[in-house]
Amino acid sequence: MKKLLILIVTLFGSAVAAAPAAARLQAGAATSNITPELGLRIVGGFAPYPALHVHDELHARCLVLDDGRTKLALVVCDLLGLHRNLSIEARRLIEEATGIPPGHVMISATHTHSAASALGQSRFVSDQPLDDYQRFVARRIADGVRRAANLLRPAQIAFGTAEAPEHLNNRRWFMREGTVPPNPFGQIDRVKMNPPAGSPNLVEPAGPIDPTISFVALREPNGRPISVYAAYSLHYVGGVGQRHISADYYGVFCEALKRLQQATEGDPPFVAIMANATSGDINNTNFRTPRSRQPPYQQMRYVANDVAEKVNAALAKVSWKDSAELAARFREPGIPWRPIDAELLAWAKETEARAPRLTSGDIPVGARWPTTPEFVQRLSYAGRVQLLAQAPQPAKVPLQVLRIGDICIGSMPCETFAEIGLEFKRRSPFPHSFMVEIAHGYIGYLPTPRHFELGGYETWPGTNYLEPQASVRMLDALVEMAAELSRRDSVGSR
């Protein structure tokens, strides 16, 4: 009996010794310049205008992870948004160069309002040819991921959070009865987007904020930083110079964190990345206590530097791991475009008949000709609703979930309301979860069904592109994909 026990222990010990150890995680990061040529139109307002100056360069910031079996790539671009076909082309080039499958690459935009358009000819169709700038951006994204893959090296990983509520305000407000002005369609909404700051007619915000900065940090085993991928629910800050190209606070944050990490020199360089979380109804304006007018870039730097300091402080408290299992899910359900009824089409045609036609000037988004200032918004929506009515059904809506150990990142191609991101965190089966918006496409604002009842800018047809139940369907799909990745038997490449 004693000999039998010795034999069993010996065999068990041999089996344990023979079991493969978990592969050490590897990571690499790089940036790729995507600054457009001067003269391309800066998108972000109702009437895009040509860029005359570059204040700071735009980048695609790229992170590649490898667990020995699966590779993931995360890319954040200094763009207002990107068309679905740009993402498809970039991921095709990435797979061709690195072998990383398209469904394992997450490409999102920061939503800076001071970049050239990567949305192509129309925001309201799922498939269209790429223009010259889009082809340039796709190639530069692929180059950045390829360079990051070239720099893969042993890495440790950590997840962390920091709180920064003071920079966030829900921009949708209930106001005293009778004080919300008519919308472009002649109707009265129950809430006002960006109401007059300091107005005595303010009642309360119509939704929450998400004050948490979530981040994934990578470093070499000797402690040298590789990259930090962060996400924060702040729409953008703005306050740029007239007709300037700028990455907004996202770019300033990246440079500030690099300085705070004392990683301004060295090879390979440290790469900080700031993605936009869920900020479709959030901005930096304190509507109760408005701030005085400031010089260009001052507020942007204030916010970015403070957020970088908070992340830097949180980095000192994280726990590091040598390995993390990687996996991904990518689906593209068909969801109906926003329905446009006959009455709204009649309003659009009447508006076009009334709007003055100018022979030169900036053309409003969706419109076919320049017009006078008082008609810019109405003419824009007149064009948008007609394009929506003609859009081939359904919309192709890219949804993605990445697993990085016990971290889960979900993404949607819309300007997603903060409460949707908060619900994803609550419903995700992973201990550490957050969302990134405007990924793999740009399909307008994504309010919840409750907000459609309230109205307001983000729910208007032409600002919102999808049917009113879209957020429910999309969030359910993300949670389902996350659940699949959380099951032991589904972890890995698929």
C-alpha positions, 0 to 999 in steps of 0.5 A: 500500500505504501509503495502504491501511494508513493507511485501515485504521488510520483505520477501526480508530481510528474503530471503537474511538472509536465503541465504547460505554464500559462504563457507570459503576456506580451504587449507592444504599442505605437502611434501613427500620424493621421493629420490631414492636409490643410484645406480639408473640412473640419467636421463637428459643427452644422457647417464644416469649414476648411482647416487653416492651421494644425495646432497639434497633430492627430494620431492613431494610438495602437496597442497590441496584446498577445497571450501566446494563443490569441492577439488583440489590437486596440486602436484609438483615432483622433477623429470625430468618427469613422465610417464602417468601411474605413474600419473594414479596410483598416482591419483587412490591412492589419490581418494581411500584415500581422495575421490578427483577425478583423474581429480581434481589432477594436478601432474607435474615434475620440470624437474631437470636434477639430479634425477632418471628416473620416465619415465619407460621402454619407453618414446614413449608409452602411456601405460606400467607397472610401475617399482619399483621406479615409484610405490614408487613415486606414493605411496609417492605422494598419501601419500603427498596429504593425509597428506595435506588433513589431514591439511585442515584448514580455509584459505585466498587466493591471486594471485601475480606476480613478474618479473625476466627476468635477469635469462632467455634466449631463447636458440634457436638462429639464427646464421650467414649463414653457421655457424650452424653445421649439426644435427645428421641426416646430415641436416642443421637447421636454428637455433642452440640450446645452441650455443657457448656463446660469439660467433661472429656468434650469430644473435638473439634469435628465440623466446621470454622469459616469465619473470613473476613468477606467484604464488598462496598464501594461509595463515591462517586468522591470517596471518600465511602462509600455502603455496605458489604455484609458476611457473616460465619459467626457464628450470633448472639451473644445475651445480650440483656435479658429479653423485649427486642427487639434486632438482636443483633451485626448491628445493633451492627456496622452502627452501629460501622462507620458511626462508624469510617468517620466517616459518622455525618453527611451526606446521603445516609447511609452504610448498613452491612449485615451478613448471616449467611453459613453458620453453622448449626453455629457460635456464639460459645461457647468450649467449651474455655474458658468465659467468665464470665457477663456483663451483657446486651449486653456480649459482643454489643458486644465481638464487633460492635466487633471485627468492625467494626474488622477490616472498617474496616482491610481497607477501607483496602487494597481496590482500587476499580473504576468498573464491574461487570457485574451478573447474577442466577439464581434457581431454586426446585427441589422437594426432598422434606421430611424423611421421617417414619416410623410409629415416629416418629409413634407417639412423637409421639402418645404424647408428646402424650398424656403432656405436661401441658396448661396453660390458659395460658402460652407454647406451644412451637413446633409444639405446640398447648398450653402445658406444663410446663418438662420437657415443652417440648422433647419436646412441641415436637418431637412437634408438629413431626414431625406437621406435617412428616409432613403437609407437601405434597410437595415443599418449594419451595426458593428458591436464588439467585446474584448476579454483581457483577463478579468477585464471586459471592454464593450463597444458601440458605433454611436455617441452612447448615453452615459447610463448605457455604459453604466448599465453595461458595467452592472450587467457584465459578468466580468469584475472589471468592465467598461465601454468605448463608443464610436467604434467601427463606425459612426451611427449618430446618437444612441439615447435610451427609449426613456430619452426618446419620450423626452425629446431633445437634440440627441433624439432628433431624426438626423442626429439620432439615426436608429430606431428608438429600441436600438439601445436595448437591442445593442446592449443586450447583444453586448452583454450576451457576448460578454457572457460567452467570453466569461464561460471557461469553455468559450475563452480563446479565439473564435 
